[in-house]
């Protein structure tokens, strides 16, 4: 288990992304279809939870927002792995270049296979978070929201770190070992990341900043880990 733990790098990553306007268009272009998918899901969830007639009261509006955030978190848990390839490189590549890190990418076929294996292996974890949110929602909406934000924060950071490790030339077994070594840090940083999402999502399109921001933070953090710089 790693002893040098930092948990606020998702926040610094969001700040870094906001300070790099040249990345904005590259990310939107690289992940155009993924962003459209999230927009469609967001609109559908709002339509589904919105009352049929009249203007909702403040309490009803708060309930709609909580339900929308929980639904969006569950959707992102499965969408981000498909979005992380091209959009991840659009963010991680420039950050690595600024840090003087040379990308060592697997061959295209091996890289796709490696990502597919990673996705299959992490499906149980994604399902567990969704189930936890569903169970929590039966008891308390705030508890469900907290669980949902924490879960998606953790999963997206794990996806971002995995993509960063791919770009440092690590194979699946090496990435699996490094992710396990830093699992506590990722869980704690996931809570910070989820809190950022909850705040940014209130602006409706804040997730457009949040996801690449997590990747920016992951790029800087991966470089700091000794295991990613070594041949382990």
KAJO-V482767 format. One record per residue. N is the residue number from 0. RES is the residue in one small letter. SS is DSSP state (2 for helix, 1 for strand, 0 for the rest). PSI is psi in degrees with one decimal (none if undefined). D_FIRST is the distance of its C-alpha to the first C-alpha in whole Angstrom. Layout:
n=N res=RES ss=SS psi=PSI d_first=D_FIRST
n=N res=RES ss=SS psi=PSI d_first=D_FIRST
//
This chain:
n=0 res=x ss=0 psi=135.8 d_first=0
n=1 res=x ss=0 psi=143.8 d_first=4
n=2 res=x ss=0 psi=-25.3 d_first=6
n=3 res=x ss=0 psi=86.7 d_first=9
n=4 res=x ss=0 psi=132.6 d_first=10
n=5 res=x ss=0 psi=139.4 d_first=13
n=6 res=x ss=0 psi=-8.0 d_first=15
n=7 res=x ss=0 psi=10.4 d_first=19
n=8 res=x ss=2 psi=-22.5 d_first=19
n=9 res=x ss=2 psi=-38.4 d_first=20
n=10 res=x ss=2 psi=-42.3 d_first=23
n=11 res=x ss=2 psi=-30.6 d_first=24
n=12 res=x ss=2 psi=-40.8 d_first=24
n=13 res=x ss=2 psi=-43.0 d_first=27
n=14 res=x ss=2 psi=-40.9 d_first=28
n=15 res=x ss=2 psi=-43.8 d_first=28
n=16 res=x ss=2 psi=-40.6 d_first=29
n=17 res=x ss=2 psi=-25.8 d_first=32
n=18 res=x ss=0 psi=2.0 d_first=33
n=19 res=x ss=0 psi=74.2 d_first=33
n=20 res=x ss=2 psi=-28.9 d_first=36
n=21 res=x ss=2 psi=-20.6 d_first=37
n=22 res=x ss=2 psi=-25.0 d_first=34
n=23 res=x ss=2 psi=-52.8 d_first=35
n=24 res=x ss=2 psi=-38.1 d_first=38
n=25 res=x ss=2 psi=-40.4 d_first=36
n=26 res=x ss=2 psi=-45.1 d_first=33
n=27 res=x ss=2 psi=-40.5 d_first=36
n=28 res=x ss=2 psi=-40.7 d_first=38
n=29 res=x ss=2 psi=-28.3 d_first=35
n=30 res=x ss=0 psi=39.1 d_first=34
n=31 res=x ss=2 psi=-49.7 d_first=38
n=32 res=x ss=2 psi=-38.4 d_first=38
n=33 res=x ss=2 psi=-41.5 d_first=34
n=34 res=x ss=2 psi=-40.1 d_first=36
n=35 res=x ss=2 psi=-40.8 d_first=39
n=36 res=x ss=2 psi=-42.0 d_first=37
n=37 res=x ss=2 psi=-39.3 d_first=35
n=38 res=x ss=2 psi=-45.7 d_first=38
n=39 res=x ss=2 psi=-44.4 d_first=40
n=40 res=x ss=2 psi=-41.0 d_first=38
n=41 res=x ss=2 psi=-45.4 d_first=38
n=42 res=x ss=2 psi=-42.5 d_first=42
n=43 res=x ss=2 psi=-43.7 d_first=42
n=44 res=x ss=2 psi=-41.6 d_first=40
n=45 res=x ss=2 psi=-41.9 d_first=42
n=46 res=x ss=2 psi=-40.2 d_first=45
n=47 res=x ss=2 psi=-41.3 d_first=44
n=48 res=x ss=2 psi=-13.8 d_first=43
n=49 res=x ss=0 psi=136.6 d_first=46
n=50 res=x ss=0 psi=150.8 d_first=49
n=51 res=x ss=0 psi=-39.5 d_first=52
n=52 res=x ss=0 psi=152.5 d_first=54
n=53 res=x ss=0 psi=177.9 d_first=54
n=54 res=x ss=0 psi=128.5 d_first=52
n=55 res=x ss=0 psi=151.0 d_first=49
n=56 res=x ss=0 psi=173.7 d_first=49
n=57 res=x ss=2 psi=-39.8 d_first=46
n=58 res=x ss=2 psi=-41.6 d_first=44
n=59 res=x ss=2 psi=-39.1 d_first=45
n=60 res=x ss=2 psi=-41.1 d_first=43
n=61 res=x ss=2 psi=-41.9 d_first=40
n=62 res=x ss=2 psi=-40.0 d_first=40
n=63 res=x ss=2 psi=-43.2 d_first=40
n=64 res=x ss=2 psi=-42.9 d_first=38
n=65 res=x ss=2 psi=-46.3 d_first=35
n=66 res=x ss=2 psi=-39.0 d_first=36
n=67 res=x ss=2 psi=-43.9 d_first=36
n=68 res=x ss=2 psi=-42.1 d_first=33
n=69 res=x ss=2 psi=-44.7 d_first=31
n=70 res=x ss=2 psi=-40.5 d_first=33
n=71 res=x ss=2 psi=-40.6 d_first=32
n=72 res=x ss=2 psi=-43.4 d_first=28
n=73 res=x ss=2 psi=-40.3 d_first=29
n=74 res=x ss=2 psi=-43.0 d_first=31
n=75 res=x ss=2 psi=-29.9 d_first=28
n=76 res=x ss=2 psi=-30.0 d_first=25
n=77 res=x ss=2 psi=-20.1 d_first=27
n=78 res=x ss=2 psi=-39.5 d_first=29
n=79 res=x ss=2 psi=-40.8 d_first=27
n=80 res=x ss=2 psi=-33.5 d_first=25
n=81 res=x ss=2 psi=-23.0 d_first=29
n=82 res=x ss=2 psi=-17.2 d_first=29
n=83 res=x ss=2 psi=-22.5 d_first=26
n=84 res=x ss=2 psi=-75.0 d_first=28
n=85 res=x ss=2 psi=-44.2 d_first=31
n=86 res=x ss=2 psi=-34.2 d_first=30
n=87 res=x ss=2 psi=-43.7 d_first=26
n=88 res=x ss=2 psi=-33.2 d_first=28
n=89 res=x ss=2 psi=-27.1 d_first=30
n=90 res=x ss=2 psi=-50.4 d_first=28
n=91 res=x ss=2 psi=-39.5 d_first=25
n=92 res=x ss=2 psi=-55.4 d_first=28
n=93 res=x ss=2 psi=-37.8 d_first=30
n=94 res=x ss=2 psi=-43.4 d_first=26
n=95 res=x ss=2 psi=-39.6 d_first=25
n=96 res=x ss=2 psi=-42.3 d_first=29
n=97 res=x ss=2 psi=-34.6 d_first=29
n=98 res=x ss=0 psi=-1.8 d_first=26
n=99 res=x ss=0 psi=24.1 d_first=27
n=100 res=x ss=0 psi=130.4 d_first=25
n=101 res=x ss=0 psi=128.6 d_first=27
n=102 res=x ss=0 psi=136.7 d_first=26
n=103 res=x ss=0 psi=84.3 d_first=26
n=104 res=x ss=0 psi=141.6 d_first=26
n=105 res=x ss=0 psi=160.9 d_first=27
n=106 res=x ss=0 psi=155.2 d_first=30
n=107 res=x ss=2 psi=-47.2 d_first=32
n=108 res=x ss=2 psi=-45.7 d_first=32
n=109 res=x ss=2 psi=-37.3 d_first=29
n=110 res=x ss=2 psi=-44.0 d_first=27
n=111 res=x ss=2 psi=-42.0 d_first=29
n=112 res=x ss=2 psi=-41.5 d_first=28
n=113 res=x ss=2 psi=-42.3 d_first=24
n=114 res=x ss=2 psi=-36.9 d_first=24
n=115 res=x ss=2 psi=-42.7 d_first=26
n=116 res=x ss=2 psi=-42.9 d_first=24
n=117 res=x ss=2 psi=-44.3 d_first=21
n=118 res=x ss=2 psi=-45.5 d_first=23
n=119 res=x ss=2 psi=-42.1 d_first=24
n=120 res=x ss=2 psi=-26.1 d_first=21
n=121 res=x ss=2 psi=-0.8 d_first=20
n=122 res=x ss=2 psi=-44.2 d_first=24
n=123 res=x ss=2 psi=-41.6 d_first=22
n=124 res=x ss=2 psi=-39.2 d_first=20
n=125 res=x ss=2 psi=-40.9 d_first=23
n=126 res=x ss=2 psi=-37.9 d_first=25
n=127 res=x ss=2 psi=-44.3 d_first=23
n=128 res=x ss=2 psi=-42.0 d_first=23
n=129 res=x ss=2 psi=-42.7 d_first=27
n=130 res=x ss=2 psi=-41.2 d_first=28
n=131 res=x ss=2 psi=-42.7 d_first=26
n=132 res=x ss=2 psi=-42.6 d_first=28
n=133 res=x ss=2 psi=-44.9 d_first=31
n=134 res=x ss=2 psi=-45.2 d_first=31
n=135 res=x ss=2 psi=-34.9 d_first=30
n=136 res=x ss=2 psi=-21.6 d_first=33
n=137 res=x ss=0 psi=-16.9 d_first=35
n=138 res=x ss=0 psi=-43.0 d_first=34
n=139 res=x ss=0 psi=127.6 d_first=34
n=140 res=x ss=2 psi=-33.6 d_first=34
n=141 res=x ss=2 psi=-38.2 d_first=32
n=142 res=x ss=2 psi=-40.9 d_first=29
n=143 res=x ss=2 psi=-41.0 d_first=29
n=144 res=x ss=2 psi=-45.0 d_first=29
n=145 res=x ss=2 psi=-44.4 d_first=26
n=146 res=x ss=2 psi=-41.1 d_first=24
n=147 res=x ss=2 psi=-44.5 d_first=26
n=148 res=x ss=2 psi=-41.7 d_first=25
n=149 res=x ss=2 psi=-43.8 d_first=21
n=150 res=x ss=2 psi=-49.0 d_first=21
n=151 res=x ss=2 psi=-32.8 d_first=23
n=152 res=x ss=2 psi=-44.9 d_first=21
n=153 res=x ss=2 psi=-45.7 d_first=17
n=154 res=x ss=2 psi=-41.6 d_first=19
n=155 res=x ss=2 psi=-39.1 d_first=21
n=156 res=x ss=2 psi=-39.6 d_first=18
n=157 res=x ss=2 psi=-42.1 d_first=16
n=158 res=x ss=2 psi=-42.9 d_first=19
n=159 res=x ss=2 psi=-43.5 d_first=20
n=160 res=x ss=2 psi=-41.5 d_first=16
n=161 res=x ss=2 psi=-43.6 d_first=17
n=162 res=x ss=2 psi=-39.1 d_first=21
n=163 res=x ss=2 psi=-40.1 d_first=20
n=164 res=x ss=2 psi=-33.3 d_first=18
n=165 res=x ss=2 psi=-43.3 d_first=21
n=166 res=x ss=2 psi=-12.2 d_first=23
n=167 res=x ss=0 psi=5.8 d_first=21
n=168 res=x ss=0 psi=13.7 d_first=22
n=169 res=x ss=0 psi=137.0 d_first=19
n=170 res=x ss=0 psi=-179.6 d_first=20
n=171 res=x ss=2 psi=-45.2 d_first=19
n=172 res=x ss=2 psi=-39.6 d_first=17
n=173 res=x ss=2 psi=-42.4 d_first=15
n=174 res=x ss=2 psi=-41.0 d_first=14
n=175 res=x ss=2 psi=-42.8 d_first=13
n=176 res=x ss=2 psi=-41.8 d_first=10
n=177 res=x ss=2 psi=-41.1 d_first=9
n=178 res=x ss=2 psi=-39.2 d_first=10
n=179 res=x ss=2 psi=-39.6 d_first=8
n=180 res=x ss=2 psi=-34.2 d_first=5
n=181 res=x ss=0 psi=24.9 d_first=6
n=182 res=x ss=2 psi=-39.6 d_first=8
n=183 res=x ss=2 psi=-42.8 d_first=8
n=184 res=x ss=2 psi=-42.2 d_first=9
n=185 res=x ss=2 psi=-38.0 d_first=12
n=186 res=x ss=2 psi=-44.9 d_first=13
n=187 res=x ss=2 psi=-43.5 d_first=14
n=188 res=x ss=2 psi=-28.0 d_first=15
n=189 res=x ss=2 psi=-34.7 d_first=17
n=190 res=x ss=2 psi=-40.0 d_first=19
n=191 res=x ss=2 psi=-44.3 d_first=20
n=192 res=x ss=2 psi=-43.3 d_first=21
n=193 res=x ss=2 psi=-37.7 d_first=23
n=194 res=x ss=2 psi=-41.7 d_first=25
n=195 res=x ss=2 psi=-41.6 d_first=26
n=196 res=x ss=2 psi=-43.8 d_first=27
n=197 res=x ss=2 psi=-38.8 d_first=29
n=198 res=x ss=2 psi=-48.2 d_first=31
n=199 res=x ss=2 psi=-32.1 d_first=32
n=200 res=x ss=2 psi=-22.1 d_first=33
n=201 res=x ss=0 psi=-18.6 d_first=36
n=202 res=x ss=0 psi=8.2 d_first=37
n=203 res=x ss=0 psi=-51.4 d_first=37
n=204 res=x ss=0 psi=15.2 d_first=36
n=205 res=x ss=0 psi=-25.5 d_first=33
n=206 res=x ss=2 psi=-20.4 d_first=31
n=207 res=x ss=2 psi=-26.8 d_first=33
n=208 res=x ss=2 psi=-36.6 d_first=31
n=209 res=x ss=2 psi=-50.2 d_first=28
n=210 res=x ss=2 psi=-53.9 d_first=27
n=211 res=x ss=2 psi=-28.5 d_first=27
n=212 res=x ss=2 psi=-40.5 d_first=26
n=213 res=x ss=2 psi=-39.3 d_first=22
n=214 res=x ss=2 psi=-37.8 d_first=23
n=215 res=x ss=2 psi=-46.9 d_first=24
n=216 res=x ss=2 psi=-39.7 d_first=21
n=217 res=x ss=2 psi=-38.7 d_first=18
n=218 res=x ss=2 psi=-45.9 d_first=20
n=219 res=x ss=2 psi=-37.8 d_first=20
n=220 res=x ss=2 psi=-39.5 d_first=16
n=221 res=x ss=2 psi=-40.9 d_first=15
n=222 res=x ss=2 psi=-30.6 d_first=18
n=223 res=x ss=2 psi=-22.7 d_first=16
n=224 res=x ss=0 psi=130.0 d_first=12
n=225 res=x ss=2 psi=-36.2 d_first=13
n=226 res=x ss=2 psi=-32.4 d_first=12
n=227 res=x ss=2 psi=-22.1 d_first=15
n=228 res=x ss=2 psi=-17.5 d_first=17
n=229 res=x ss=0 psi=-179.5 d_first=17
n=230 res=x ss=0 psi=14.5 d_first=18
n=231 res=x ss=0 psi=none d_first=15
//
